[in-house]
Amino acid sequence: MLELNQVTKSFGKIQAIWPLNLSLARGETVALIGPSGSGKSTLLRVMIGLVQPDQGRVNVDGHDLDAANVQQLRQRMGYVIQEGGLFPHLTASQNLSLQAQHQGWQAERIEARIAELIELTRLPVDILERYPMQLSGGQRQRVSLARALMLDPDILLMDEPLGALDPMIRAELQIDLQKIFHSLGKTVVLVTHDLAEASFFTTRLILLHEGRIVQEGSFNELCHEPATPFVAAFVNAQRALHPGEPEVGR
């Protein structure tokens, strides 16, 4: 469904992504994890075509992502960023309908789709006419998720979608997201620095460090079979999230 072949990306003298290969199957959920500056968000932006790789190629369902077709292929991908990224001058309803209007959807079709999405994301109807600043953090993220799903994309890319939320709202949204992922069966790439959150959503974790994939596997594999000292250090730094887990290497 989504394949990266020898993709690289640099910003000036900073090598954000070293030659990297990654393949995602249709309907699979994958978590990209790692500390700040590891290349997670850059890799996600390369996947959706917001950043062009210096070398290599990105293939979406058999089609190479390039300047000629990036707009068309991007319509098959939903994108959610931290704190929602909603347009502040538009209401929640206007944020949801913007892409569909651009695609020429009729008003009745847009209304029907919004009704489906607010039920799916458990959004109260009365928030649709509010502006983002009038919504709670959790509501903004739900609207952002609904907006990303508006055109019924094949792939959902999420960049730290829960990072700015307080723990109770975050836990509630984690449960709802997990149910949504399972019910829709879409290909999902979730970026997070939180190992516990990554393992909650999927057993396929991809740990990045300084633009390289240093280990890929389940939570247990990263904990008990670390491929490098960095992997052990990364897991041990988050062991407080899993009190029952012994330190790696101890």
Buried (B, 14 or more C-beta within 10 A) or exposed (E): BBBBBEBBBBEEEEBBBBEBEBEBEEBBBBBBBBBEBBBBBBBBBBBBBEBEBBEBEBBBEEEEBEEEEBEEBBBBBBBBBBBBBBEEEBBBBBBBBBBBEEEEBEEEEBEEBBEBBBEBBEBEEEBBEBBBEEBEBBBBBBBBBBBBBBBEBBBBBBBBBBBBBEEEBBBBBBEBBBEBBEEBEBBBBBBBBBBEBBBBBBBBBBBBBBBBBBBBBBBEBBBEEBBEEBBBBBBBEBBEEBEEBEEBEE
